Amino acid sequence: MVKPIKTIGNPGSWLMRAFGDASNYATDAAHEIGGEALGHPTVKQIGIKDIRIALRKGAEDFTALRTDVLFIVILYPIIGLCLSAIVFQRDLLPLLFPLISGFALLGPIAAVGLYEMSRRREKGEPAGFRSALGVMGSPAIGAVLIIGLGLVLMFVVWMLTAYLIYTLTLGPEPPLSVASLLRDVFTTGAGWAMLIIGCAVGFVFAAATLATTIVSIPLLLHRHVGVRVAVETSLELTRKNPVTVAAWGLIVATFLMVGMIPIFLGLIFAFPILGHATWHLYRRAVG
């Protein structure tokens, strides 16, 4: 029998094949954004005990995958340091605290690799560094990025809102230094007004982020439900378990704020534990 002669493909055929693969991937990603679920996932009643179990399992994942996890999450504090260094310019000093507090708004999308590692470890699959990066090749990444873009937009709106609050209270002139900014905030009526209004508005942004993302991104990685159903499931979980979700939000805020104190370096440990724990909280909260 005569064997077929193999020929070297020309650049045109390579391009067409690559275009076809990219088109198939784009189709799959678009399908994931819409989802194929016929109904909403079942949302369970959860309590403080579930939070404790999720944190314990998150710490276990971090311990088991420590080397790979640290390599992934080290970028998060580095980015925070770079942004803070930029803000320390005199004209941007009023944005220092909004930046530090609002940086947590981007946490859910930054933890995608951690969710994937916990998901794989739970199934007994390889859960190292390459597995975490492999999530970028998942068809679900399109839906995840939609939520990520929403979080980035929320972060930008929060920063603009915080600057507007400063302008209407202590501004519009920038402070001379961090010391003078702190003195104006805590020793003047305008400073207290800015602090109270800013914290109240910041709470609204944080609560909205928590309510829409507490389980939405892990759910997208786990099941083909689409962006709308994923967000609605998060909102339903928040409605059904307001006290537990509020407690989880307080724990997340505490972990992140403590982790930011030593020039963001504590986030190298706090952030991965929270990321892994979020996956396990999702698994306990959504049937």
C-alpha positions in Angstrom: 0.0 0.0 0.0 1.3 3.4 -1.0 1.6 5.7 2.0 0.3 9.3 1.5 3.0 11.8 1.0 3.2 14.4 3.8 3.7 18.0 2.6 4.7 21.0 4.5 1.8 23.4 4.9 2.1 26.9 3.4 1.6 30.0 5.5 -1.9 30.5 4.1 -3.0 27.1 5.3 -1.5 27.7 8.8 -3.3 31.0 8.9 -6.6 29.5 7.9 -6.3 26.7 10.5 -5.3 29.1 13.2 -8.3 31.3 12.3 -10.6 28.3 12.4 -9.3 27.3 15.9 -9.7 30.8 17.1 -13.3 31.0 15.7 -14.2 27.8 17.5 -12.8 29.1 20.7 -14.7 32.4 20.3 -17.9 30.5 19.7 -17.4 28.4 22.8 -16.6 31.5 24.8 -19.7 33.3 23.6 -21.8 30.3 24.4 -20.4 30.3 27.9 -21.3 33.9 28.4 -25.0 33.1 27.6 -24.8 29.7 29.3 -26.9 26.7 28.8 -28.6 26.2 32.2 -32.4 25.6 32.1 -32.8 26.8 35.6 -31.1 28.5 38.5 -28.7 26.5 40.7 -30.1 25.7 44.2 -29.0 28.2 46.9 -28.6 26.8 50.4 -28.9 28.2 53.8 -25.4 28.8 55.2 -24.1 30.0 58.5 -20.9 31.0 60.4 -20.0 27.3 60.7 -19.8 27.1 56.9 -17.5 30.1 56.9 -15.2 28.5 59.4 -15.1 25.3 57.3 -14.4 27.2 54.1 -11.5 29.1 55.8 -10.1 25.9 57.2 -10.2 24.2 53.8 -8.8 27.4 52.2 -5.8 27.3 54.5 -5.4 23.6 53.7 -5.3 24.3 50.0 -2.8 27.1 50.6 -0.6 24.8 52.6 -0.7 22.0 50.1 -0.1 24.3 47.1 2.0 27.0 48.8 4.9 27.3 46.2 2.6 27.4 43.2 0.1 29.8 44.9 2.8 32.3 46.0 4.1 32.5 42.5 0.7 33.4 41.2 -0.5 35.9 43.9 2.7 37.8 44.4 1.7 40.0 41.5 -1.3 41.3 43.5 0.7 43.1 46.2 3.3 44.2 43.7 0.5 45.9 41.7 -0.8 47.5 44.9 2.6 48.9 45.7 3.1 50.3 42.2 -0.3 52.0 42.3 0.4 53.4 45.8 3.7 54.7 44.6 2.0 56.6 41.8 -0.7 58.0 44.1 2.0 59.3 46.5 2.6 62.1 44.0 1.2 65.3 45.6 -1.7 65.8 43.2 -3.0 62.3 43.8 -2.6 62.0 47.5 -6.4 62.3 48.2 -6.8 59.1 46.3 -4.4 57.1 48.5 -7.0 55.7 50.9 -9.7 55.2 48.2 -7.1 53.2 46.3 -6.1 51.0 49.2 -9.7 50.4 50.2 -11.0 50.0 46.7 -8.3 47.7 45.6 -10.3 44.9 47.1 -13.0 45.4 44.5 -10.7 43.7 42.0 -10.1 40.7 44.3 -12.7 38.3 42.9 -11.3 38.5 39.4 -7.7 38.3 40.6 -8.5 35.1 42.4 -9.7 33.1 39.3 -6.5 31.0 39.3 -7.0 30.2 43.0 -10.6 29.0 42.4 -9.4 26.8 39.6 -6.6 25.3 41.7 -9.1 24.5 44.5 -11.5 23.0 42.0 -8.9 20.7 40.5 -7.5 19.7 43.9 -11.1 18.8 45.1 -11.4 16.5 42.1 -8.0 14.9 42.7 -6.5 16.5 39.5 -3.1 18.2 39.1 -3.6 21.7 40.8 -0.2 23.4 40.3 0.9 26.6 38.6 0.2 25.4 35.1 -3.3 24.2 36.0 -4.1 27.7 37.4 -2.9 29.4 34.2 -4.9 26.8 32.2 -8.1 28.5 33.2 -7.2 31.2 30.6 -7.8 28.6 27.9 -11.2 27.6 29.3 -14.3 28.6 27.3 -15.7 30.0 30.6 -13.0 32.7 30.6 -15.1 34.9 28.3 -17.9 34.9 30.9 -15.4 35.5 33.7 -13.9 38.4 31.8 -17.3 40.0 31.4 -17.7 40.1 35.2 -14.0 41.2 35.5 -14.7 44.2 33.2 -17.6 45.1 35.4 -15.4 45.0 38.5 -12.8 47.2 36.8 -15.5 49.7 35.8 -16.8 49.7 39.4 -13.3 50.4 40.7 -12.9 53.3 38.3 -16.2 54.8 39.2 -15.4 54.4 42.9 -12.1 56.3 42.4 -13.8 59.1 40.5 -16.5 59.3 43.1 -13.9 59.4 45.9 -12.1 62.3 44.2 -15.4 64.1 43.7 -16.1 63.8 47.5 -12.7 65.2 48.3 -13.2 68.1 45.9 -16.5 69.0 47.5 -15.2 68.8 51.0 -11.4 69.4 51.5 -10.5 70.2 47.9 -10.0 71.2 45.2 -6.4 72.0 46.1 -4.2 68.9 46.8 -2.7 68.5 50.2 1.0 69.4 50.8 1.8 66.0 52.3 0.3 62.9 53.9 0.7 64.5 57.3 -1.2 67.6 56.3 -3.9 65.5 54.7 -4.4 63.4 57.8 -4.5 66.6 59.9 -7.2 68.1 57.7 -9.2 64.9 57.8 -9.3 64.5 61.5 -9.2 68.1 62.8 -11.7 69.9 60.5 -15.4 69.6 59.9 -14.9 69.3 56.2 -12.5 66.4 56.8 -15.0 64.5 59.0 -17.7 65.1 56.4 -15.4 63.7 53.7 -14.6 60.7 56.0 -18.2 59.9 56.8 -19.5 60.4 53.3 -16.6 58.5 51.7 -17.0 55.5 54.1 -20.7 55.4 53.5 -20.4 55.5 49.7 -17.5 53.0 49.8 -19.6 50.6 51.8 -22.2 50.7 49.0 -19.6 49.9 46.4 -18.2 47.1 48.5 -21.6 45.6 49.3 -22.6 45.7 45.7 -19.4 43.9 44.7 -19.8 41.3 47.4 -23.4 40.6 46.6 -22.8 40.1 42.8 -19.5 38.1 43.0 -19.6 36.0 46.2 -20.2 32.9 44.2 -20.6 34.1 40.6 -17.1 33.5 39.3 -16.6 30.1 41.0 -20.0 29.1 39.6 -18.9 30.0 36.1 -15.8 27.9 36.3 -17.8 24.9 37.7 -21.0 24.9 35.6 -22.3 26.2 32.3 -24.8 28.8 33.6 -23.8 32.0 31.9 -23.1 35.5 33.3 -26.8 36.4 34.1 -27.5 33.3 36.0 -24.2 33.4 37.9 -24.8 37.0 39.1 -28.5 36.2 39.9 -27.3 33.2 42.0 -24.9 35.4 43.9 -27.7 37.9 44.6 -30.1 35.1 45.6 -27.5 33.8 48.0 -27.1 37.2 49.5 -30.8 37.7 49.9 -31.2 34.3 51.5 -28.2 34.6 53.9 -27.7 38.3 54.6 -26.1 37.9 58.0 -23.7 35.2 56.8 -22.7 37.1 53.7 -22.2 40.3 55.8 -20.0 38.3 58.1 -18.0 36.9 55.2 -17.6 40.4 53.8 -16.3 41.6 57.2 -13.8 38.8 57.3 -12.6 39.5 53.8 -12.2 43.2 54.6 -10.3 42.4 57.8 -8.0 39.9 56.1 -7.2 42.3 53.3 -6.7 45.4 55.5 -4.4 43.5 57.8 -2.5 42.1 54.9 -2.0 45.6 53.4 -0.4 47.1 56.6 3.2 45.8 56.0 3.4 47.5 52.6 1.0 45.0 51.0 3.3 42.0 51.8 0.7 40.4 54.1 -1.5 39.9 51.0 0.9 37.2 49.8 -0.7 35.0 52.6 -4.1 36.6 53.2 -5.2 36.8 49.6 -4.7 33.1 48.6 -6.3 31.8 51.8 -9.4 34.0 51.0 -9.3 32.9 47.4 -9.3 29.2 48.2 -11.9 29.7 50.9 -14.2 31.4 48.5 -14.3 28.3 46.4 -15.2 26.1 49.3 -17.8 28.6 50.5 -19.3 28.4 47.0 -19.4 24.6 47.2 -21.2 24.7 50.5 -23.6 27.5 49.4 -24.7 26.3 45.9 -26.2 22.9 45.3 
